[in-house]
Amino acid sequence: MGISQSQYRDIMFEYEQTRMQNQRILDSRQEDLYRKLPELKEIHDTLVELSIDQAKYELLTPEDPARSMEEYARKKDALLSRKAEILRENAYPADYLTPIYTCPDCRDTGYTEKGPCHCFLQAKILSLYENSNLSGILEQENFSTFREDYYDDTTVHPNLSITARENIRRIREVSLSFIEHFDDVYDNLLFYGATGVGKTFLTHCIAKELLDTAHTVVYLTSIQLFDILEKNKFQKEEPGSASEQITYMLGCDLLIIDDLGTELSNSFTSSQLYYFIEERHIQKRSTIISTNLSFSDLRERYSERIFSRFTGYYDFKQIIGSDIRIQKAITE
């Protein structure tokens, strides 16, 4: 899924504003220097007349275009050379009166002859960050700040038969593989474990990697998700806003539902959760869920048809260890 139409319009509006701002700066420079140095205004007017005369000549006398172009180029170069000379003599850069572009590659249009410009891609990524609900936090929580030393490497977990550190290393590799093959392989992850063992941190790591490659990512706690769904169903005074959010959430490349199980459990939340899981599965859109609930808790809390979707569609990964928040508080 690419950016939405409204996101695209916002980006192109920013380009338009940039072009207008740069044009205002150029107009101000021209007005100032043409008043101080009238010869520059004369050169500008002569260049305009020369260009118009050349266009007329080529239209009316097409039999000798090379000769006419050679003469036009000679006169134009002489005028531009004189213009640069005047600017240098008055301590201005030679290009002071040339068009101003924030991005010279696309001339602030967002596109080059080869397609979208690199600046457009960057604007797209920034827009995706803003719509992910993760802007800011990913600067602190990403794979470059991932620390496995918060996980014990001395005690073997009785069920997993490995230490917490070895376990998180394996899950990190699973996460990196999920990212690497994201565009080729449909997959879903479910991280479960005790509070503070790094489940949310890991979803942030994955989200950053995908956002930085211009994928659409939406992060929501389960409470936020069901709040939006409830507003869409029961609060009709703001038509469109919640439904647009839901459309975006259903269609985004990656949906992250954090802290599943903290929402109020009732028939509405159960039916909506089932709908989201099933709809994104049909579309082959990946989802990551994190929860403090154990495997057995998930079975007890949710209906059999929801739990069967969990086990059928998701790769369960248990994260073990001590509460990292407490460890940080002690060390800091």
N, C-alpha and C positions, 0 to 999 in steps of 0.2 A: 504493500500500500504506500502511495506517495503522500505528499502533503495534501490537505484539503483545499478546496477552491478558495475558501476564506483566507487560509494561510498564504496561498499563492498570491492572492490580491494584496495582502498586507506587505509581502515582500516586494512586489512590483511597485506598490505605492511608495515604499521607502526609496526605491531606485529613482522614482520620479522626483521625490523631494530632494534627493542628492543632486540630481541634474539641475534642478531649479536653484538650489543653493549655490552650486558651482558657477552657474550662469550669472547669478547676482554678483558674485565676487568678481567675475570677469568684466561685467558691465561697469562695476564701480572702478576697476582699474583703468578701463578704457576711457571712461568719463574724466577721470583725474588726469591721466597722461595726455589725452587729446587737448585738454585745456592748457596744460603746462607746455606741451611740445606739439604745436600745431602741425608740424611736418608729418608726424605719425598719423594724424587724421587724414592728411592728404594721401599718404601712402595707402592707407586702408581703403579710401574711396577709389583710388586708382586701381587697386587690386580687384575690387568689386566690378568696376567698369571693364577691366581687362577680361575677367572671367565671363561676363555677359557677352562681350564682343566675340570672344573665342567660341562660345556656344552658338551664336548666330552664324559665324563664319562656317563652322563645321556643318551646320544644318543647311545653309544655302550653297556652300561650295564643297561638296563631299569628295571631289575628284583629287584633291591634294591634301589629305589630312596630316600626313607626316610632316610636310613643310610648315604647315600652319601650327602644328603642335610644337615644333622645334622653336619657332619664333615666340610663341606664347610662353614656353618654359623659360626661355632666355630672359624675357622681360620680367616675368614673375620672380625668378631667382634674383635678379638685380634689385627689385623692390624689397624683397625679403631680406637681402643682405644689408641694404641700407637701413631697414627697420631695426635689425639686430645691432647694427653699428651705433645707431642713435641710443638705443637702450643701454648698451655697454658704456657709452660716453657719459650717461647720466646715472651710472651705478645700479642699473636694473638688470636682472637675468635676461638672456636673449629670448627666453620663452615666456616672458612675463605676460605677454598679451595673447598667448595661444590658448585654445580651449583647455579647461581644467577638468580632469577626470580623476575621481577617487580610485577607480580601477581602470587603468589605461587599456587593459586587455580587451574588455568588452565595452569600454566607453560608457560605463554606468548604465548598461541596458540589461545585464544579466546573461547575455548570450553572445557567443562568438560564432564564426562561420562553422566551427566544429560542433556547436551545441551549447549546452549550459556552461557558463563560465565557472571558474573555481570559486569566485566570490559568491555566486548564486548558490553553489553547494554549501558554502559556509553559512550563508543566510538561512538556507533550508535546515541545516543542522541546529542552528540557534533557535529557529522556530519550533523544531521538534523537541528541543530541550524544554522550552517554555510550556509546551503542551503535555509534557511527560509527568509533571508534578515532582520533578527531581532536580530542577535547576538549582545549582548551588551545592547541594549535598554531595554530588558526585565528584567534586573537586577534592573532597576529603576521603570519600569511600570508593575506592577503585582497586584494580589489581596491583597498581604500583604501591599502594599503602597496605596491601594485604600482608598480615603477619601470622605465620604459623606457630610462632613461639608462644602464643597465648594458649596453645593446645598442649596438654600434657603428653609426654613421650615415654612415660615410665610404666603406666598402668594399662594393662590390656583389658579392653571392654569384654565382658563375659559373653555377650551375644554376637558381637561383630568380630571378635578374636583379633583385634588390632587396637593400637593405641589411638587416642583422640587426634594426635598429630598426623599419624599415617592416614587416618580416615579423612581428615580435612584435605590432605594432599590429593587423595583420590577424587574427592568431590570437586576440588579445584580443577583437576584435569578433565573431569566430566563437563564442568562448566565451560572450559576453554574449547572442548570439542563441540559442545552445543553451539557456541558462537561461530566456530570455524565452518560448521556445516549447516548453519542456520538457513541459508538460501536454498539448500539442496535437500535437506532432510527435515521432515515434519516431526517435531518432538515436543514433549511437555515435561516439566520437572516439578516435583513436589518435595520441598525441604521441610523436614519436621525435626523437632528436638526441643529441649528445654529453653527457657527464657535466657537471652543473652549469649547464646553460643555462636552467633554470627550468621544467622539465616538471612536477615534483612540486608546485612552488609554484602553478602554474596549476591543477592539479587541486584544490588546497586552496581556491583562490579560488572555483571553481565549487561545491565542496562546501559552503562557508559560505553562499553565496547560497541554495542549495536547502534546507539545514538550517534556515535562518532563516525559510523559508516552509513549515516542517513537513513536508518530504519526508524519506523514509528514505534515508540514505546510509551505505554501508559502505566504508571504506577499508582495503585490505590490500596489503602487499607480496606479490609472487608467492610468496616463500618462506613467508610466513604462510598464504597461501591453500592451498598444497599441503601444508603441515604439518597444517592442519585436515582436509583431505581424506584424508590418510594415516592420521590418528588414527581417523577415522570408519570406514575400511576395515579397518585392521589391529589396532587396540587396542580390544578389546571390553569391557575392564574398567570403562569409564565409559560405559555405554550412555546414549544420548539427548543428551548434551551437544554432541558434535560434529555429530550429525545435525540438532539444532535450529539450530545455527549455520549449517549448510549451507542449511536451509530458509529461514532469514532472509536469507542472502546471495543466494539464487536469486530471492527475492521482493521484495527492497528496490527502491525507486524508482531508485536509482543505485548501481552497484557500481564502485568504482575499484580497478583492479589496477595497482599501481605496480612499476616495475623488472622488468617481464617480461623473462625471459632470464637472471635471476640464479639461478633455481631449477635443481635438478639435472634434467637432461633425460633422460627414459627413457620407456618405453611407458606407465607409469602416469600421469605428469604430462601426457603428450600426450593420452591418452584423456580425462583429467579436464578439461583445458583445452577440448578440443573439446566436451565435454558442457556445460560452463558457457556457452560462447559460443552454442551451439545452443539450449540451454534458455531462456536469457534472450532470445534472438532470437524464439523461438516465443511467449514471453510479452509481447514488445514492451517489455522492460525495458532501459533504457539502461545502457551500460557505457562507462567511459573506461579506456583502457590507456595506460600510459607505458612507454617502453623506451629503453635506450641502443643497442639494435640498429638497424642501418640497414635500409632496405627490402630490400636483397639478403640481409642477415644473417637477417632474419625468414624469408625464403623458404628459406634453407638449413637453418635450425635446426628449423623445424616442418614437419610433413607437408603435402603438397599440399592435402589437404582442409581443414586448419586455415588455411593461408595463403589459400586461396580464400574462406574465411569472413571473414578479415581484410579482404580487398580488396572483398568483396561487401557486408559489413555496416558497415564502419567508414570514417569520413572521416579520411584520413591527413593529419596536419599536422606538417611538419618544423620544429623549432625550432633555429635556428642562433645562434651567438655564442660568446663566451669564457666560461670557467668563472666564474660569479658568486661562488662561494665564495672563489675566489682573489682576485677584485677586492675583495671585502669585507675579506678578511684584510689586504690591502695598505693600504687606506684607513683601516682601523680600528686 
